């Protein structure tokens, strides 16, 4: 069973092979679906996990623009998956006093969770708030202004993050009513080299709040915590382990030495990712892809503690033959 295989791996034991997960952007999913015809895409990929993120309804503003439940406007005219943030919700500090945060107890947010649990079949079920702390804060305030605020207006940042934490805690409590295997926190901290805000400010503003969220997630026995942060965050791996993160994603080979990281932290932290979407998958040939995937499995996942996966949802510039080469290795273990 795929669910049990993932659970075994996250206990740092080998289920007999290296488990995997291959997620795609919408354009890549359409490209793959056209390639495989009527076959179910997840079955074709052999995926071991299923995801449902609590996002609430998006209001269609027209011209490819949508407003989320926090009032953030997303332009998806170019990128249909995530999009680009337009404007700010909190233009002035005083706006925070009148900003209405969504209700985490709204039953409409969870009306499809039972269906998700059923459709997930025997896979490892993952859910959580779409953007957890830093991401949600900068999307509302603006990246540059939030970073300045972290130095010049700490009380404002504390208040904003505490309101986000209150929402996230409500989402987690509601998810505990369902048989979810892991809570996902998406919160990009990294650049290609180092943290966006630096480790000192991360520890001041993010770490204690992430610990609160991890503690609430683990209040239900058997639930794991997965943290997603793109970029190079190697300087805070000890902190992530300390606050209760069980699985780190995406383990980008262009941003860190994935084998060194696995050797240093792999006995205390599981990893999910590791397959290059910046270089090898889009620009390599099938032979290079096979070698790359085999090296990741042998170097990181021989004894569990690893979910082999592209380092992010696959974009549409990846040739289908390279995806098939990756799947040949994964399925041929």
N, C-alpha and C positions, 0 to 999 in steps of 0.2 A: 504494500500500500504506500502511495506517494507521501501521504501525510505522516505516517510513521517513519518513513525514511528521512524526511526533513527533521522531525523531532529527534531522531537518533543522531543525526549529523550535528545538530545544535547542542547535543550533550557531549560533543567532541569524541564521538564514537563512529566507526565506519558502518554504514548500513549495507556494505558490500559493493558499493559504487559511489561515485560522486554525484550528488543530486544537482539538478540544474533548473534554471528558469530563464526563458527567452521572451522578453517583452518588446513590443514594437510601437512606434508612433503610428498615428492613424494612416498616413500615406504609405508607410511600410507594410502595415497590416493589409491594406487594400492591395498592394503589390503582391504580397504573399498569397492572399486569398485568390487572386486571379490566377496565380501559378498552380495552386492545388485544387482549384475548382470547388466542388461541394463539400469537400472534407472539412471537418471541424478544425479550426486553426490551432486551438490549444492541444488537441489530440495529435495533430501533425507535429507540433513543436515538442510534445512530450512534457509539458510544463508540470511542475510539482506544486505550484502555489496559485492562489487566486486572491484578487485584490478588490476591495470595495472601500473607497475613501468618502468620508462624510463631508460633503461640500455644500449641501443645500441647493436651492434652485438658482439658476443664472437668469437674469433678465436680459432679453434680447433687445439691444439698442439699435440694431440695424447696421449695415455696412461692415459686418464681421466683428462688431463690438458687443461685449457682454458685461453686465455688472453682477458681481458675486454678492453673497449674503453680507459681506462686510462693507459693501459700497465701492469696492475696488473695480475699476473699469479695465477690461482686458481687450486688446485689439488682436483678434485671431484671424485677421485677413491674410496674413502671411504664414503664421504658425498655427495650424488648427488644433494642436494638442494643448499647449499652455498659453501661448500668446505673449504679448508685451503689455506691461502695465502702463496706463495712461493717466497722468495727473496724480493727485493725492486726495485722500479722504480727510486727512488732518493737516491742513495747510499752515495753521497757527497752533501754538500750544494750547490756547484756550478752546480750540475746536474739540479737544478730547473730552471736555466736560459735557458737550452736547451730542457726542457721537454715540449712536445706539448700536450696541453689539448684539449679534444674533443670539437667539435663545437655544442653548444646547439641548434643552429638553423638549423641543418641538418634535412631536411624533412624526411629522412629515419627513424629517431627516432620516428616519430609520425604517420607513415603510417598505423598502426593498431589501433590507438586510436578511430577512428570513428567506427570501427568494435567492439571494446570493449564497447563503449557507447551503441551500438545497442544490443549487446549480454547481457549487464547488466540488461536488462529488467527494472523492477521497483525497482532495488536495489540501495543503496547508493554508488555512484561511487567515488573511491579513486585512486589518482595517485600521482606521484612525483619522484624525483631522488632516486635511490636505496639506496645509502649511502650519507649522507648529508655533515657533517663537520669533526668531530673528526675521525669517521670511515674511511672516504676517505683519510684523511691525514695520519693516521697510516698505512693504507694499502699500500700507496705509499712510505712512508718513513721507516716503521718498527716501531712497538709499543715502544720498549725500546728507540730507538734513538729519536723518537718524544717527549717522556716524558722528556728526558734529554734536548732536544732542548728548551722545554718550560721554562726551567730554565737558560740554558747557551747561547741560541741563539734565543732570542725572535723575532728579526727582520726577521729571516728565517721563523719562524712559522707564523708570521703575513702575510708574502708574500705568503706562501703556502696556508693558509686558505683563503686569499683574492681571489686567483685564483679559488679555489673551489667554493667560494660564487658567483663569476662572472658566472661560469657555471650553478650553481643551479638557479640563478636568470633568466638566459636565458630559462631554462627548465620550470620554473613557468610561465614566460610570454607566452610561446608557449602553455602551458596547458590551459591558460585562453581563448584560442580560442575554447575550447570544454566545454560541460556542466558537468564539474567535480564538485562534491560536497565537496571534501576535498583534501588538499595537505598533503601528508605523508612525514615526515622526519624520516629516520632511522639512529640513532646515539647513539649506546650503550655507556653510560657514567659510568654505575654502575658495581660494583663487588657485591658479595653476601652481603657485608657490606661496604657501603660508595662508594664514587666516585673513579674511577681509578686514576685521576689526582688531586683529592682534589678540594674542592669548590673554593678556592682562584684562582687557575689556570683556572678552568672552567669559572669563572666570568671574568677573564682577557682575555681569548682567544675565548671562545665559546659563551658566553651570548650575547655580542653586535652583533655578526654575525647572531646568531639565530634570534635576533630581526629584523634584516634587512630582513631575509628570511620570517619570519612571516608577516611582513608588506607588502611585495610584494604579498604573497599568498592571503592576505585579501584585496588587492586592488580591487579584483573582489567581488562584494557584494554577500553575502550568502555562501562564501567558508569558511570551517572550517579548522583548522590546527590540525593534529594528529602527536604527537611526540612519536616515539618508542625508549625506552631505557631500555634494560634489567638491572637488578640489583637494588640495593638500592640507590635511588636518592632522598630520602625524604628531604634531606637538601636543595635542590634547587627547591622545588615545588613552593614556593612563587616567585622565579625568573622566572620559566616557565610561571606562570600566568601573571606576569608582562610583559613579552616579547610578549605575545599573543597566547600561546598554548591553544587550546580549549579542547583537548582530550589527555589523557596520556595512553599509552600502554607500557608494558603488565600487570602491577600491580601484581607482583609475590608474592604469599603468603609466600614463603620461604624466601624472601628477605626483606619483610616489613609487618607490621600489616595492612592489607588491610582495615579493618573496622575502625581503628583509622585514617588512611589516608583519607578515605572517609568522616568521620565525621569532620575532620579538614579543608578539602579543597573542599568537594563535592558541596558546593554552588557556587564555582568559577571555578571548573574544572571538566570535565567529565572523566570517567574512562572506560577502555576497556581491559578486561582480567579477572584476579582474580581466575581462576580455575587451580588448581595445576597439572602441568605435571611432576613434580619431584617426587611427592609422591602419591597423591590420585588417579589420573587417571591410572597410570601404576600399582600401587601396592594395591590399595583399592579394595573392592568388590562392586558390583552394589549398595547395600544399602548405603554404605559409600559415594559413588559418588553422589547418589541422595541427601543425607543429605548435602554434601558439596556444591552442586549447589544451593539447596534451601536456605542455609544460605547466600550465596553470593547475591542471588536475594533479599532476605528480608533485609539483612544488608546494601546493597549498592544501589539496584536498584528499591526500592519501588516507588520513586517519580521521575523517570527519571534520566538522568545524568550517565547512566551506560549501556555499551554494554557487556553482559555476554559472556565470551569466555575463552577457554584454554589460559594459560599465554604465549603460543608460539604455532607455528605450531606443531601439534601433531606428535610425533615420532611413529615409528611402533611397539614399545614395549607395547603400550596401548591395552588391550584386547577389542575386538569389543563389548562385552557385557557391558563394562563400558561406551563406547561411546553411546550405545543405552540407558543406564540408564540416562546419561546426557541429551540426546535428549528427553527422556520421560518427564523429568522435564521441559525443555525449551518449548516443544510443548504443554505440558499439562496445561500451565498457564491459 
